């Protein structure tokens, strides 16, 4: 298929440089790059699920964890808000 495609100057320069380095035609390099790029756009890699590994922190001795007000008073002083 023949079509007109306008490339940005930096993209055209990279494609020409790749063609020269690999000794392949500009058309072949451009088609290969488009194939790779479109494949990545249409089928992006799946993200790995985020995993948090829990660890026991334990409770500090001498604190009453049933009374939040008392904990805040001990941590921030009696003027906490």
N, C-alpha and C positions, 0 to 999 in steps of 0.2 A: 504494500500500500504506500502510495506516495502522498505526503502531506508537508505542509510548511510548519516549521516549529521554530519559535523564537527563543533562543537560549540567552540567559544572562551572561555577561562577559566572563565572569569568573567560572561559571559552569562550562562554557565553551572552551576556555583555556585549559581547564582540568581534563576535559575529554580529549582535546588535541594532544596534551602532554601524555596522557595514558595511551593514546593510539600510537604516538611516536615511540614511547618506551616499550610497548608490547609488540610493535611492528604489525599492528592490525589496522584495518580501515576505520576511519572515524565513525562510519555508519554502524559497524559491528560493535564498537565500544559503546556508542550511545544506546543501541538497542539492549545490550547486556546490562548497562547501568539502569535503564528504565525498567527492565524485567526485575532486577533485584530490588529496586526501590519500590515498585508497585507491589511486589510480593510482601514486602515488610509492612507497607501501608494497609494492604487488604487483610493480612493475617499477622497481626502483631504478636510477639511472644507473650505467653501468659505470665502474669506476675506471680511470683512466689507468695504464698500466704504469709502474712506477718505472724510470727510466733513469739509470744512472751513466755519466758520460763519463770514460773512463780517460785518463790522461796519463802520459807517461813521466817517471819521477823520476830516472832515471839512477843510476849508482853513484858513490860518493865515491872519489876517488883515495886510495890509501894504505891501504885497508881490505881485509882478506882475508875475503870473504863466504863462504868454504867452512868457516871455523872459527867457530862461534857463540860458543864460550867466549871466544875472543880478542876478539870484538866486544863481548861483555858486559863483559869486563874493562876494555876501553878506555872504554866508555860509563859504567860504574858504579864503576869502580875494582876493585882486586883482591879486595875483600871482598864481591862480589856473591854472591847465593844463588839 
